[in-house]
């Protein structure tokens, strides 16, 4: 008769607990990094309006934990019109000084561009602001000049 030896029940329970703790730690690390990425760059758009009867403008509030680059090729905010084209916009602070980044808790103003002109007006234009993996939709009604 051969004597088969296996692991004891106590050792098997310890191994299963170690596997469970390892999986839980991996999940915690993943979720922690995921949430940090989501909250680092987040905005709200408290104001959107038409200026000069034809141009769309929005105020952007950085509610994230890090600065957001605006304007230029390395902008953290992508603005898309309703046809899916990217728009740069003209970024300023609230006193109309040129702006390159919005600090955490800060505000920026962007003149997106002409919503309508001439016979196209009145018109409602929609724009998507994409930052930190999230999309924010803005609709602006322009009556015309």
DOBA-53719 format. One record per residue (C-alpha): x, y, z; residue number from 1; residue in one letter. Coordinates in nm, 3 decimals. Layout:
<atoms>
<atom x="X" y="Y" z="Z" nr="NUM" rest="a"/>
...
</atoms>
This chain:
<atoms>
<atom x="0.000" y="0.000" z="0.000" nr="1" rest="x"/>
<atom x="0.144" y="0.336" z="-0.102" nr="2" rest="x"/>
<atom x="0.123" y="0.631" z="0.131" nr="3" rest="x"/>
<atom x="-0.002" y="0.937" z="-0.053" nr="4" rest="x"/>
<atom x="0.091" y="1.264" z="0.102" nr="5" rest="x"/>
<atom x="-0.085" y="1.590" z="0.032" nr="6" rest="x"/>
<atom x="-0.099" y="1.932" z="0.185" nr="7" rest="x"/>
<atom x="-0.280" y="1.968" z="0.509" nr="8" rest="x"/>
<atom x="-0.608" y="2.158" z="0.523" nr="9" rest="x"/>
<atom x="-0.448" y="2.437" z="0.726" nr="10" rest="x"/>
<atom x="-0.177" y="2.497" z="0.465" nr="11" rest="x"/>
<atom x="-0.435" y="2.496" z="0.184" nr="12" rest="x"/>
<atom x="-0.644" y="2.755" z="0.370" nr="13" rest="x"/>
<atom x="-0.337" y="2.975" z="0.419" nr="14" rest="x"/>
<atom x="-0.254" y="2.952" z="0.047" nr="15" rest="x"/>
<atom x="-0.613" y="3.044" z="-0.049" nr="16" rest="x"/>
<atom x="-0.605" y="3.341" z="0.191" nr="17" rest="x"/>
<atom x="-0.276" y="3.462" z="0.040" nr="18" rest="x"/>
<atom x="-0.424" y="3.439" z="-0.310" nr="19" rest="x"/>
<atom x="-0.734" y="3.632" z="-0.196" nr="20" rest="x"/>
<atom x="-0.528" y="3.905" z="-0.027" nr="21" rest="x"/>
<atom x="-0.308" y="3.935" z="-0.337" nr="22" rest="x"/>
<atom x="-0.610" y="3.973" z="-0.567" nr="23" rest="x"/>
<atom x="-0.769" y="4.229" z="-0.334" nr="24" rest="x"/>
<atom x="-0.445" y="4.432" z="-0.324" nr="25" rest="x"/>
<atom x="-0.421" y="4.426" z="-0.704" nr="26" rest="x"/>
<atom x="-0.782" y="4.542" z="-0.739" nr="27" rest="x"/>
<atom x="-0.725" y="4.822" z="-0.485" nr="28" rest="x"/>
<atom x="-0.414" y="4.945" z="-0.668" nr="29" rest="x"/>
<atom x="-0.594" y="4.943" z="-1.003" nr="30" rest="x"/>
<atom x="-0.901" y="5.128" z="-0.872" nr="31" rest="x"/>
<atom x="-0.689" y="5.379" z="-0.682" nr="32" rest="x"/>
<atom x="-0.493" y="5.470" z="-0.996" nr="33" rest="x"/>
<atom x="-0.813" y="5.477" z="-1.204" nr="34" rest="x"/>
<atom x="-0.989" y="5.717" z="-0.965" nr="35" rest="x"/>
<atom x="-0.682" y="5.940" z="-0.936" nr="36" rest="x"/>
<atom x="-0.673" y="5.971" z="-1.315" nr="37" rest="x"/>
<atom x="-1.044" y="6.058" z="-1.329" nr="38" rest="x"/>
<atom x="-1.027" y="6.324" z="-1.059" nr="39" rest="x"/>
<atom x="-0.697" y="6.480" z="-1.165" nr="40" rest="x"/>
<atom x="-0.847" y="6.654" z="-1.469" nr="41" rest="x"/>
<atom x="-1.215" y="6.735" z="-1.435" nr="42" rest="x"/>
<atom x="-1.415" y="7.042" z="-1.531" nr="43" rest="x"/>
<atom x="-1.756" y="7.195" z="-1.501" nr="44" rest="x"/>
<atom x="-1.897" y="7.453" z="-1.738" nr="45" rest="x"/>
<atom x="-2.114" y="7.690" z="-1.532" nr="46" rest="x"/>
<atom x="-2.169" y="7.946" z="-1.809" nr="47" rest="x"/>
<atom x="-2.214" y="7.922" z="-2.183" nr="48" rest="x"/>
<atom x="-2.352" y="8.203" z="-2.393" nr="49" rest="x"/>
<atom x="-2.349" y="8.378" z="-2.726" nr="50" rest="x"/>
<atom x="-2.145" y="8.696" z="-2.751" nr="51" rest="x"/>
<atom x="-2.172" y="8.958" z="-3.022" nr="52" rest="x"/>
<atom x="-2.479" y="8.768" z="-3.146" nr="53" rest="x"/>
<atom x="-2.274" y="8.508" z="-3.337" nr="54" rest="x"/>
<atom x="-1.986" y="8.368" z="-3.128" nr="55" rest="x"/>
<atom x="-2.009" y="8.087" z="-2.872" nr="56" rest="x"/>
<atom x="-1.832" y="8.140" z="-2.539" nr="57" rest="x"/>
<atom x="-1.797" y="7.918" z="-2.232" nr="58" rest="x"/>
<atom x="-1.656" y="7.960" z="-1.883" nr="59" rest="x"/>
<atom x="-1.465" y="7.649" z="-1.770" nr="60" rest="x"/>
<atom x="-1.405" y="7.571" z="-1.401" nr="61" rest="x"/>
<atom x="-1.124" y="7.328" z="-1.316" nr="62" rest="x"/>
<atom x="-1.268" y="7.107" z="-1.038" nr="63" rest="x"/>
<atom x="-0.983" y="6.855" z="-1.068" nr="64" rest="x"/>
<atom x="-0.672" y="6.821" z="-0.857" nr="65" rest="x"/>
<atom x="-0.415" y="6.925" z="-1.120" nr="66" rest="x"/>
<atom x="-0.369" y="7.209" z="-1.369" nr="67" rest="x"/>
<atom x="-0.523" y="7.176" z="-1.715" nr="68" rest="x"/>
<atom x="-0.330" y="7.296" z="-2.020" nr="69" rest="x"/>
<atom x="-0.546" y="7.493" z="-2.264" nr="70" rest="x"/>
<atom x="-0.488" y="7.605" z="-2.621" nr="71" rest="x"/>
<atom x="-0.207" y="7.488" z="-2.842" nr="72" rest="x"/>
<atom x="-0.101" y="7.142" z="-2.954" nr="73" rest="x"/>
<atom x="-0.062" y="6.997" z="-2.602" nr="74" rest="x"/>
<atom x="-0.400" y="7.112" z="-2.471" nr="75" rest="x"/>
<atom x="-0.564" y="6.881" z="-2.214" nr="76" rest="x"/>
<atom x="-0.907" y="6.996" z="-2.335" nr="77" rest="x"/>
<atom x="-1.032" y="6.894" z="-2.677" nr="78" rest="x"/>
<atom x="-1.330" y="7.089" z="-2.812" nr="79" rest="x"/>
<atom x="-1.535" y="6.920" z="-3.083" nr="80" rest="x"/>
<atom x="-1.821" y="7.073" z="-3.281" nr="81" rest="x"/>
<atom x="-2.136" y="6.880" z="-3.370" nr="82" rest="x"/>
<atom x="-1.980" y="6.749" z="-3.693" nr="83" rest="x"/>
<atom x="-1.685" y="6.600" z="-3.500" nr="84" rest="x"/>
<atom x="-1.421" y="6.856" z="-3.601" nr="85" rest="x"/>
<atom x="-1.172" y="6.974" z="-3.341" nr="86" rest="x"/>
<atom x="-1.178" y="7.346" z="-3.254" nr="87" rest="x"/>
<atom x="-0.895" y="7.537" z="-3.082" nr="88" rest="x"/>
<atom x="-1.085" y="7.836" z="-2.944" nr="89" rest="x"/>
<atom x="-0.927" y="8.144" z="-2.788" nr="90" rest="x"/>
<atom x="-0.852" y="8.096" z="-2.417" nr="91" rest="x"/>
<atom x="-0.834" y="8.384" z="-2.168" nr="92" rest="x"/>
<atom x="-0.877" y="8.429" z="-1.796" nr="93" rest="x"/>
<atom x="-1.189" y="8.607" z="-1.673" nr="94" rest="x"/>
<atom x="-1.017" y="8.946" z="-1.722" nr="95" rest="x"/>
<atom x="-0.943" y="8.862" z="-2.090" nr="96" rest="x"/>
<atom x="-0.569" y="8.804" z="-2.038" nr="97" rest="x"/>
<atom x="-0.420" y="8.519" z="-2.248" nr="98" rest="x"/>
<atom x="-0.434" y="8.183" z="-2.069" nr="99" rest="x"/>
<atom x="-0.219" y="7.869" z="-2.110" nr="100" rest="x"/>
<atom x="-0.343" y="7.663" z="-1.813" nr="101" rest="x"/>
<atom x="-0.626" y="7.658" z="-1.562" nr="102" rest="x"/>
<atom x="-0.501" y="7.582" z="-1.213" nr="103" rest="x"/>
<atom x="-0.696" y="7.356" z="-0.979" nr="104" rest="x"/>
<atom x="-1.000" y="7.552" z="-0.863" nr="105" rest="x"/>
<atom x="-0.942" y="7.819" z="-1.128" nr="106" rest="x"/>
<atom x="-1.154" y="7.946" z="-1.417" nr="107" rest="x"/>
<atom x="-1.087" y="8.001" z="-1.784" nr="108" rest="x"/>
<atom x="-1.291" y="8.153" z="-2.064" nr="109" rest="x"/>
<atom x="-1.292" y="8.021" z="-2.418" nr="110" rest="x"/>
<atom x="-1.440" y="8.188" z="-2.724" nr="111" rest="x"/>
<atom x="-1.511" y="7.879" z="-2.929" nr="112" rest="x"/>
<atom x="-1.577" y="8.054" z="-3.257" nr="113" rest="x"/>
<atom x="-1.858" y="8.161" z="-3.483" nr="114" rest="x"/>
<atom x="-2.177" y="7.969" z="-3.418" nr="115" rest="x"/>
<atom x="-2.370" y="8.134" z="-3.700" nr="116" rest="x"/>
<atom x="-2.347" y="8.431" z="-3.932" nr="117" rest="x"/>
<atom x="-2.581" y="8.618" z="-4.160" nr="118" rest="x"/>
<atom x="-2.877" y="8.411" z="-4.280" nr="119" rest="x"/>
<atom x="-2.776" y="8.106" z="-4.070" nr="120" rest="x"/>
<atom x="-2.889" y="8.287" z="-3.754" nr="121" rest="x"/>
<atom x="-3.062" y="8.221" z="-3.523" nr="122" rest="x"/>
<atom x="-2.900" y="7.888" z="-3.446" nr="123" rest="x"/>
<atom x="-2.817" y="7.660" z="-3.153" nr="124" rest="x"/>
<atom x="-2.466" y="7.516" z="-3.166" nr="125" rest="x"/>
<atom x="-2.345" y="7.218" z="-2.963" nr="126" rest="x"/>
<atom x="-1.987" y="7.153" z="-2.855" nr="127" rest="x"/>
<atom x="-1.822" y="6.867" z="-2.665" nr="128" rest="x"/>
<atom x="-1.541" y="6.946" z="-2.423" nr="129" rest="x"/>
<atom x="-1.328" y="6.634" z="-2.369" nr="130" rest="x"/>
<atom x="-1.088" y="6.627" z="-2.075" nr="131" rest="x"/>
<atom x="-0.961" y="6.351" z="-1.848" nr="132" rest="x"/>
<atom x="-1.152" y="6.085" z="-2.040" nr="133" rest="x"/>
<atom x="-1.488" y="6.258" z="-1.990" nr="134" rest="x"/>
<atom x="-1.708" y="6.450" z="-2.232" nr="135" rest="x"/>
<atom x="-1.904" y="6.762" z="-2.138" nr="136" rest="x"/>
<atom x="-2.169" y="6.889" z="-2.382" nr="137" rest="x"/>
<atom x="-2.246" y="7.258" z="-2.419" nr="138" rest="x"/>
<atom x="-2.528" y="7.409" z="-2.626" nr="139" rest="x"/>
<atom x="-2.524" y="7.778" z="-2.715" nr="140" rest="x"/>
<atom x="-2.811" y="7.970" z="-2.877" nr="141" rest="x"/>
<atom x="-2.701" y="8.260" z="-3.097" nr="142" rest="x"/>
<atom x="-2.971" y="8.497" z="-3.225" nr="143" rest="x"/>
<atom x="-2.748" y="8.674" z="-3.478" nr="144" rest="x"/>
<atom x="-2.608" y="9.024" z="-3.495" nr="145" rest="x"/>
</atoms>
